[in-house]
Amino acid sequence: MSKLKIESVDAYVAGHWLFVSVTTDTGLTGIGEATYFIYPRAAALIVEELADYYKGADPFRAEYLFNGAFKSHCMRDSAYMSALSAIDQALWDIKGKALDVPVWELLGGRVRDRVRAILLIEAQTKEEILQKARAAAAEGFSAIKLKPFVGEWASLTRAKLFAQTAEIISAVRTDLGADMDIAIEIHRNLTPNDAIEFAALIADQSPYFIEDPILPFSVESNRYVSDKIGMPVAIAERNTTIWEFREYSDCHGVAILRPDVGLAGGFTQMKKIAAIAESRHQRIVPHNFTSPVATACHIQLAASTSNWDVQGYVREDRQPWTDVVKSINVLKNGYLEIPETPGIGVELNMDYLKTAPYVPFGSKFGHGALTGADGAFKHQ
């Protein structure tokens, strides 16, 4: 046990991101991020409600404190779990700083020298996808993730949708060749049988993996798809507990689990999820497209986790990524550097956060409930 005591737990909403700052009686501060980006203010209220539970506690007891908060309530939805996850990150950040070591040192030490990034190509047309994929290759990335369901895809006929999407994937593969690993984000837009047929259509393009081919709510449906699809499947970015991840890990056709440090229990639970996956030869590719804080936490886990694969990444050298932290994560030639600094390796820009406005998530990333030609809502 340490001699430190938690003095305050504070939440800050900036844009659609939620950050947590935990301060001890010595003034030592740890930070974390809750990735309930749809309604961050709801999770912020939960953080405020939980503050009294943590105040006065020893911040070194992350496992104990997580279990106490987790088991104190019978309703453990995404908002609640994201709040617990952010606080857990902050506790590990405090412990690393107090002991003057990076969090990866506390998690067993480094198993790699750098972390390979997979860049999300944010684009809405075939031409824009090709342009940004070429730029990624020129910059040194060896892995990218495409979202080829673009434009008014929901209004297309099935045949046209398949042909258009497959054409985009083929064009990128032809342009970049075998030097680039290309993952395909289906974004839950297909039904099980359509997902299987679509995978067969693009199999000759050697996808690195197919992500979220169908809606995540039925384990049995995902088991059926992953067993039939004939290529690596990555799922479970919305899961929140080790029990949920174990059920998806039981789907032996699943090659990759996608926990999010800001939703699936912070460092305390992510190491357990990775171990569950490792026991079945599955890889970890975390869900990650929010702020540099969540990315920094994932880098700490990647540094110390054997079956961690590529690190999901969105460009941070732009606003608001550069606004919320004092310095962004270091990227060189498609790899993220593993910091030697104590804690998680980044610090919040409190001057910005204290006045940052709340901005609803909206559809800026191409999300949203699209409708088909008949006016009915499609998947996602």
N, C-alpha and C positions, 0 to 999 in steps of 0.2 A: 504494500500500500504506500501511496505517496503522502506527503504532507499538504498537498494542494487541496483546495475546496472550490467547487463551482460557485461563483458569485452571481452570474447572470447568464441568461440565454435570450438572445435577441434575433429577430427575423427582419429581413430587408427584401422588399420586392422591387426589382428593377426590370422594366419591360415585362416580359412574361417569365422571368427567372426569379427564383426564391433562394436567398442566401441566409445562412445561419452563422452567428458569431457567439461562441461560448467563452466567457471570461472567468478566470480564476481569481482567488483572493490576493494573488501576487501580481495581478495585471497581465499574466500570460493568457494569450487568446488563441483559440483554434477556430477554424472556419469549415463550412460544408455547404453543399448545394442540394436542395430538394428538386427533383426533376418531374414534379407534378405541374408541368408547364401549361396545362389547359386552364387550371384555376389556381394559380399560385397563392392568391390571397386566402383561399380556403385552407391550404396547408400552413400558411403563416399563422392563422388563428390557432391551429392545432399546436404549433410550436409554442405560442404564447401560453396555451393551456398547460402544456407539459413542463413549462419552466420551473414551476414550484417543485415538481418531482425531482428535478436534477439539482436544484440549488442546495448547497451544503454537501453534496456528494463528492467522492473522490473521482476525478476525471480519468484516472488510470483504470478504473473498473468498467471498461466499455462493455464487455460481455455481460456482466452482472446488471448493469444499468439498462442495456437493451432488453434483456429478458424481463426485468421488472416492468418496463414501460409496455413491452409487447403483450405481456400476460395480464396486465391490469385491466384490459378491456376485451370484450368479445367481438367487437367490430373492428376489423383490421383491413380497411380498404386502401386504395392507392394513395389517397391524401394522407392518411395516418402513417402509412409505411414510408412515404417520402419524407415526412417530418422526422420520424425516427432515424431514417438513413442520413439526413443532413447533420443531425446532432451527433450521430455515431462518427461520422467523418471528422467532425470538429474535435471530438474526444481523442481520436488517434493523432490528429494534428497537434494537439496539446502535449500528448505523451512524447511524440517525436521531438518537439521543441524542448521539452523539459529535460529529456535525456540526450539532447544534441545529436540526434540521428534522424535520417529520413524514415518515413513510415515503412518503406520497403525493408529496411533493416530489422524492424520490429516483426515483420511478417515472414522472416526466415532468411532474408538476405537475397542478393541478386542472382537470378538464373540466366540473365541475358545482359548485353551491353547497351542495347538501344531497343526501341520499340517501333516496329514497322507499322506505319499508318496506312489506312485505306481511306482515301478521300471520297466523300460524298459529292457527286457531280450534281450541282443544283442548277437545273435547266428545264425549260418548258418546250423546247423544240428539238428536232433531230439535229439541225445545224448547230444549235447552241451546245448540245451534248457533245458533238464531235469536236467543236472548238475547245471546250473546256477539258475534254479528255486528252487532246493533244497537248494542251498547256500543262496538264498534270504530268504527262510523260516527260516533257521537256524540263520540268522542274525536278524530276528525279523520283517521282512516285512509281512504285512497281505494283500498286494495287489501287483500284478505283471501284466505286459502287455506282451503278446506274439506276435511275428511276425512269424506265422507258415508257411507262404509261403516261403519255403527255397529251396536252391539248384537250380536245373534246372526246377523249377516248371512250367515255361512258356512253356516248351516243352512236358509236360505230357498231356495225354488225360484228358478230363473233369472228367471222372469217377475216374481215378487214382489220379488226383489232389485233388478231394474232399475226397477220402478215406485216402490219405496220410496226409492231413492237419487235418482232423478230428481225426486221430489216434494220432497225436502229442498232440492235445488238451486233448484228453481222457487220454493219458498217464500221463500228468501233473496233471490233476484232480485226477486220481487214486492215484498218488504218494503223493500228498499234502492234499487231502481230502477237507472238507468244511471249514477248518480254513484259507484258502487262497482265496481271490477274484481274479479271473483271467479274465482280459480283452483281447479281441482279435483284433489285428490290421490287418485289411484286406488290408489296404494300397491302396485302390482304384483299386484292381485287378480284380473285378468281374463286370458283367453286372447286371442290376436290377433283372431279373428273376433268374439268377444264385445265386445272393446274398440271395434272399429269400429262395431258396432251400437249400443253404449251411447253413443258420441260422437254418433251421428246422433240419438239420442233426446233429448239435452240441447243440441243445436246451437242451438235457438232461445233459449237462455238466455245466449248470447254469452259463453262461458267465456273468461277471459283466457288460460289455457292448461290443458291436461290433463297431469298429471305422472305419469310412470312407469305407463303403462297396463298393461304386461306385465312379466314378468321380464326383467332386463337382460342376460342372459348370451349371447343370440344377437343379433349385429348384424343378421343377415339378417332375423330376425323383427321387430326394431324398425324396420328399413327398410320392411318391408311395411306395418306398422301406421301409421307416420308418414306414408307416402305416401298411404294410403287414408283416414285418419281425418278429414280435412277441417277441421281447426282446429289452432292452435298446440300442438305437443307438446314437453314438457320432459323430458329424460332424462339419465342418466349420472352420477348423484350418487355411485355406487360406484366410478367409474373412478379410476385412480391415476396414469396416465402420459399424456404428450402423444400417444403412439402410440395408446392406447386412445381418447382424445378425438378424434383425427383420424378414426378409423374411424366413430365416431358422427356426427361432423360431416359425413362423406361421405354420410350419409343426408339427402338434401336436403329431405325433408319435416319434419325436425326443426327447430323454430324456436328452441329454447332449450337450451343446455348448462348443467349444474348441478354444476360442480366445487366441492370443499370445500377451503378453504385448509389444513385440518388433516389432509388425506388425499391431496390431489393435488399435493403438492410445494411447499407454502408459497408465498411471494411469487415465488420464482425461476421456478417452473413455471406459476403461475396467469396471469402476464402472457402467457406463450406460448400457453396454452390459449385465452385471450381473443382473441389475435391470429388463431389458427386459426379461431375462430368468426366473428370480424369479416370474414374474407375470404370467408365464405359468407353474409353478412347475418344471422348468428345472434346472439341475445342471450345474455347471461350472467345467470342467476338462481341464485346459489350455494346449495348445500345448507347450511343453517345453523339448527340448533336446540339448540346446546349452550351453552357459557358465554359471558360477555361478552368473553372474550379472542378467540375465533374471530370473533365479530361485529365487534370492533374492527379486526381484520386485514382483514376483508371491506370495512369502511368505507373503509380506506386504499386498497384496490384500486378500489372503486367511485368514489372521488374522482378517480382518475387513468385510468380505463378507459372509452373512448367507448361501447362497446356493452354496458356494464353496465346492466341493467334495474332491476327492483325488488330490494330486499335482504330475503331471508328473515329473519323476526324472531319471536322468542318473548318474552314479557314478562319483563323483567329486574328489575322492582321488587318482588322477592320472594326468599325464601330458596330454594335456596342461591346464586342468582345474586348477591345482595348480599353473601354471605359471602366469596366467593373473590377478589373484587377490592376495591380501596380505593374506587372509584367506578364506577358502571355507565355505559354509553353514554347520551348525552343524546338523548331522543326528544321532539319537539315537533310536534303536529298531524299525526302520521303520517309524519314525516320524521326521519331520524337526522342529527344535526349532525356535520359534519366537523371534527375537532379540529385546533387549531393547535399543540398541544403536541408536542415532539420524540418520535420513535419511533412506536409504534402507538397511543398515547393512553390506555392503561389500565395499571394496575400491580396485581400480585398482592398479596393480603393474606397475607403469609407467616405471621403469627401464627396464622391459621386453618388454613392448609395443613399446617403442621407437626404438627397433631394431628387433622386431618380423617380420618374413617373411610372405608374403602372400602365402597360400597354397590352391589351388582350392579344392572345396568340393569333387569332384570325387565320388567314389562308396564305400567309407569305411564303410558306415552304411547300405550297402545292397540296396541302391537306384540305380536307373539307368534304362534305357530303354531296357528291356529284349525282346528277340525275341522268337517266337514260333518255332515249328519244320518246319514251312513253310517259316521262315525268316522274317515274318511280326512282327512289334512291338506290344507288348501287352500293357495293361493299365498301370496306374500310372501317 
